[in-house]
Amino acid sequence: EKNNTGGDYCQVKDFVVGLPPEVVYLIFEYFSAQDLLLTCARVNKLWKNISYDDVLWRELYFGHWYPYIEHSPFITRSDTNLVASGFFKSWRDFYKIRDQIEWKYF
């Protein structure tokens, strides 16, 4: 096909479309929070929806602040309650706020 400037362009298929959701989440867990917010969310609507998914952000949150979660169950209970109570709209918001606090004060 030709684009409107006369040059050729290729149509790239989105590899995520044909994958099972659990595989997609495993792949997206390798992205940093910054990658998800600034890059992945801008690819297309599907990637934005995945990048904003609360399950993914919960995994990113615990993976970042509690990498050894099985050794610290009491710490995570309060974090889970803050999101479940509606104090934060989503795990993504909680992650962003906690990250900002750490950058500002630590």
Residue pairs with C-beta under 8 A, 6 or more apart in sequence:
1 8
1 9
1 11
2 8
2 9
3 9
14 43
14 44
14 46
14 47
16 24
16 27
16 46
16 47
16 50
17 46
19 27
24 50
25 50
25 53
25 55
25 56
25 59
28 36
28 40
28 50
28 51
28 56
29 56
29 59
29 60
29 63
31 39
31 40
33 60
33 64
33 95
33 96
33 99
36 51
36 56
36 60
37 51
37 96
40 47
40 48
40 50
40 51
41 47
41 48
41 51
41 52
42 48
50 56
52 90
52 92
54 90
54 91
54 92
57 90
57 91
57 92
57 94
57 95
58 83
58 91
60 91
60 95
61 79
61 91
61 94
61 95
61 98
62 69
62 76
64 95
65 79
65 98
66 72
66 75
66 76
69 76
79 94
82 88
82 94
83 90
83 91
83 94
88 94
88 97
